[in-house]
Amino acid sequence: MFIKKNPNPKNKNVGDCSVRSICFAEGIEWDKAFFELSTMAAIEKDMPSSNEVIEKYLLSLGYKKHIINNTCPDCYTINRFCSEHSTGTYIVGTGTHVVCCKDGNYIDTWDSGDKIAIYYYEKRF
């Protein structure tokens, strides 16, 4: 199920999906997620929204990456991912977007449920 939420203090929602998804997954404020992701970007000499920076940051927090074997026309959407992962917290990537899926719901500023999931991160405790 889609939950519309925006942690951005100025209610902006363009280009910060990685920051938003980290806020929801980690339970931290937008500024903290932005700073930490930007710090990793500076170390890697890349942009905070790059898949490589997001991956390096999430791995540093104890997440494990999983690739989704996806064959269309039976594509694996974010909606389907959430319906099959009804417990736990995940960050799901489409290649151009990331979204937090928590306990069967996806939390975003817009309904991204039809986007095709190609990988996800799961936190190991």
C-alpha positions as CSV (number, residue, x, y, z in Angstrom):
1,M,0.0,0.0,0.0
2,F,1.2,3.5,-0.9
3,I,1.8,6.0,2.0
4,K,2.3,9.5,0.8
5,K,4.9,11.3,3.0
6,N,7.6,13.9,2.5
7,P,10.3,14.4,5.1
8,N,11.9,17.3,3.2
9,P,11.7,20.3,5.6
10,K,10.7,22.6,2.7
11,N,8.4,20.0,1.1
12,K,10.5,19.7,-2.0
13,N,10.5,16.4,-3.8
14,V,12.7,16.5,-6.9
15,G,16.0,14.6,-7.0
16,D,16.1,13.5,-3.3
17,C,14.5,10.1,-3.4
18,S,17.6,8.5,-2.0
19,V,17.6,10.9,1.0
20,R,13.8,10.4,1.5
21,S,14.1,6.6,1.4
22,I,17.0,6.6,3.9
23,C,15.0,8.9,6.2
24,F,12.1,6.4,6.3
25,A,14.2,3.3,6.5
26,E,16.6,4.6,9.2
27,G,14.1,6.8,11.1
28,I,16.3,9.9,10.8
29,E,15.6,13.5,9.8
30,W,16.1,14.6,6.2
31,D,19.0,16.9,7.1
32,K,20.9,14.0,8.7
33,A,20.3,11.6,5.8
34,F,21.3,14.3,3.3
35,F,24.5,15.2,5.2
36,E,25.6,11.5,5.6
37,L,24.8,10.7,2.0
38,S,26.6,13.8,0.8
39,T,29.6,13.0,2.9
40,M,29.8,9.6,1.2
41,A,29.4,11.3,-2.2
42,A,32.3,13.6,-1.4
43,I,34.5,10.7,-0.4
44,E,33.5,8.8,-3.6
45,K,33.8,12.0,-5.8
46,D,30.3,11.3,-7.1
47,M,26.7,12.7,-6.7
48,P,24.6,11.7,-3.7
49,S,21.9,10.3,-6.0
50,S,24.3,7.9,-7.8
51,N,23.6,4.2,-7.4
52,E,27.2,3.6,-6.4
53,V,27.1,6.2,-3.6
54,I,23.7,5.0,-2.3
55,E,25.1,1.4,-2.3
56,K,28.3,2.3,-0.5
57,Y,26.4,4.2,2.1
58,L,23.8,1.5,2.7
59,L,26.5,-1.2,2.9
60,S,28.2,0.9,5.6
61,L,25.0,0.8,7.6
62,G,24.8,-3.0,7.5
63,Y,22.5,-3.4,4.6
64,K,22.8,-6.3,2.1
65,K,22.1,-5.9,-1.6
66,H,19.9,-8.3,-3.4
67,I,19.4,-8.4,-7.2
68,I,15.9,-9.1,-8.5
69,N,15.7,-11.4,-11.5
70,N,13.2,-9.5,-13.5
71,T,11.7,-10.6,-16.7
72,C,8.9,-8.7,-18.4
73,P,6.0,-8.9,-19.2
74,D,5.7,-10.4,-15.7
75,C,7.6,-7.5,-14.3
76,Y,8.3,-7.3,-10.6
77,T,6.9,-3.9,-9.5
78,I,7.3,-2.1,-6.2
79,N,3.7,-2.9,-5.5
80,R,4.4,-6.6,-5.9
81,F,7.6,-6.4,-3.9
82,C,5.7,-4.9,-1.0
83,S,2.9,-7.5,-1.2
84,E,5.5,-10.2,-1.0
85,H,7.6,-8.5,1.8
86,S,4.9,-7.8,4.4
87,T,7.4,-7.5,7.3
88,G,10.7,-5.7,7.5
89,T,12.3,-2.6,6.1
90,Y,13.8,-2.4,2.6
91,I,15.2,0.2,0.2
92,V,14.1,-0.8,-3.3
93,G,15.7,0.5,-6.4
94,T,14.5,0.8,-10.0
95,G,17.7,2.1,-11.5
96,T,16.4,5.7,-11.6
97,H,14.4,5.8,-8.3
98,V,14.7,4.4,-4.8
99,V,11.9,4.0,-2.3
100,C,11.5,2.7,1.2
101,C,9.3,-0.3,1.7
102,K,8.3,-1.0,5.3
103,D,6.1,-3.7,6.5
104,G,4.3,-4.2,3.2
105,N,3.9,-0.5,2.4
106,Y,6.0,1.9,0.2
107,I,6.5,5.4,1.5
108,D,7.1,8.1,-1.1
109,T,6.0,11.6,-2.2
110,W,4.3,10.1,-5.3
111,D,2.8,6.7,-6.1
112,S,5.8,4.8,-7.5
113,G,4.2,1.4,-7.1
114,D,4.2,0.6,-10.8
115,K,7.9,1.2,-11.2
116,I,9.9,-1.9,-12.0
117,A,12.1,-3.1,-9.1
118,I,15.6,-4.4,-10.0
119,Y,17.3,-4.6,-6.7
120,Y,16.7,-4.0,-3.0
121,Y,18.7,-3.5,0.2
122,E,17.8,-5.3,3.4
123,K,19.3,-4.3,6.7
124,R,20.9,-7.2,8.7
125,F,20.5,-6.8,12.5
